[in-house]
Amino acid sequence: MPCSSPKIALIPAYKPSNLLLDLTVQLSSAHFHTVIVDDGSGDSYRQIFSSAKRFADVLVHDTNKGKGRALKTGLAYIKRHFPENSVIVTVDADGQHSINDAIKVSDAACTCTNSLILGCRRFGRDVPARSRFGNTVTRFVCKLAAGLDVSDTQTGLRAFGASLIPLMLNVDGERYEYEMNVLLECSRRRIPVKEVEIETIYFDSNSSSHFSPVKDSLRIYREIIKFVVSSLVGFAVDYTAYIMLSALTSSLGSLLSIPLSNILARIASSAVNYTLNRNFVFQSKDSVFKTSAQYFSLAALILVGNTLLLTFLANSLGINKYCAKILTEVVFFSASWFVQKFVIFRKRHLETEKEL
């Protein structure tokens, strides 16, 4: 059934080719109102954007600020100038998305206005190797961090109702990491994420993409990488203390020695882990009192589950107590990261809509 809501196509563009003009004309013919954000492309690209103004509203960043910031600039503009029942479709400027697919995801969003609709490609052998690799890694991270099984985490073709714009404006990220963070935030808020299969289109092995496989991948994963490092340091403290305490309390018997050693070791490692996560990983500006209270409440809950599982693995299943400790830590790793990122050390956004 065709969508009756106003349809807005949002295109973040940085140094685009003439494909942007073709895309804009086609979107206009398909009854989309198009908003383009020139993300600091420079004077050499002024003619392309001037031509696009015949079919679209063109917003301009004086300097390159990144895809995430360009999307937020466009969304803030749409929020101010278009009806509340609008459906927004984000489309890449490089011609990878067909008009039929833009219509397909917008129609899906029209019937599911409180959901995020992803236009998902099939990653066969015709897809460039760097794109297949990047999607494989981000799929794994998304599954680990949020329990969200999405087949195409990197797709730029996304659709949603205007009611979700405030959420989108408050998601962390200024560059390519923004789109990954949107998925994680939707998972945290239990916003449905639905997939619509789309055509897979690449021009010249995707050479027009401004995505840097090394630099931008590190930007996407850096918070998780830092969290892993912090967790490894905390685990080293925890595991070392556990071994020492297990030896010192072995005369008490395993039913008492294992949980006691685990509790004391966790108290020591939690203090180290909290300090690293607050200052190094999430760089939180919230008060120490507030975040420490939340962190140690989480640590206490995890400790209970951790101790019960560890004791069960070692005493009931007969797994070596040192191996059981490692298995237990792996189980609680992703839950800890998710709660700390999106609840305890969540960044507070002070920007006003006008500043966006």
C-alpha positions, 0 to 999 in steps of 0.5 A: 500500500503506497505511503500517504505521509510526506516523504523526506529524503535526506542525503549527506554529501561530501565531494559528490559526483554528478550521480547526486544530481541524477539521484535528486531528480529521480527522488523529486519524480518519485514525490520525495522532498529532498534535503541535501547537506553539503558537508564541507565539500568546497568550492570545486563542488559548488556547481553540483550543489547549485544545480541540485537546489532546483530539486532540493533544499541544500544545507551547507557545512563550511568545513567537513564535519562528518556523516553523523553531524551532516545527518543531524543537521538535516534531521534538525532542519526537517524537524523544524520545517516538515509535518510531524507525520513525515517519513524520513529516508536517509540515502547515500549520495554515491548512487548505491541506492535505487529509487525503487529501494528508497520507496520500498523502505519508506513504505515500510516505515509508513506502516511502522512509524516507531521502527527503524527500517534498514535497507539491507544488501546481500553480501555475495562475491560481487560485493567489494572485499573491504565492504564484506569485511567491514560488515562482518566485523560490525555484525559481530560487534552489534551482536555482542554489544546489543544482542541485535542480529542485523545482516547489514549494519553499514547500510545508509538506506534507512527509514523512520517516522519523524517521531524518532528524530529527537532520539536520532539527534541525541545519538553519539557520533559525528562521523561514520560511527554514528550509524552504528551507534543508532543501532545500539541506541535503538536496541537499548530503547527496545525500538524495533529494527526491521530489514527490507532487502534491497538491490546491491549496487557498487560503482567501480568497486565502491571507489567513490566512498570516503570511508577509510577502512583503518581510520573510520573503523577505529573510530567506530570500534574505539570505545569498544576497543578501549573497553576491552583493554580496560576489562582485560586490565580489570580481569588481570587484577581480578584473576590474579587476586582470585588465584592468590585468595583461592590458595590462601583459603583452600583450607576452608573447602571449595564451597566456601573458598571459591565464592569468598575468593571471587567476591574479594577479587571482584571488589579489588578489580571493580575499583580499578575498572570503574576508574579506567572506564570513567576516565579513559573509556567513556570519559564521563563528566557526570559526578563521581558519586552518581556514576560510582553508585550506579557502577557498583550497583551494577557490579554487585548484580553482576557479582551475584550472577558471576558467583552463582555461575562460577560456583555452578560450573566448578562444583556442579559441572566439575569444570576446572575452577580456573577455566570456569572463572574465564568462562564466567567473565566472558558471559558477563562482558557484553552485558557490562559494556552495554549498561555502562555505555548507555546508562551509567556513563552515557554522554549528556547532550547539551546542544540545542536544536538551533545549534544543530 
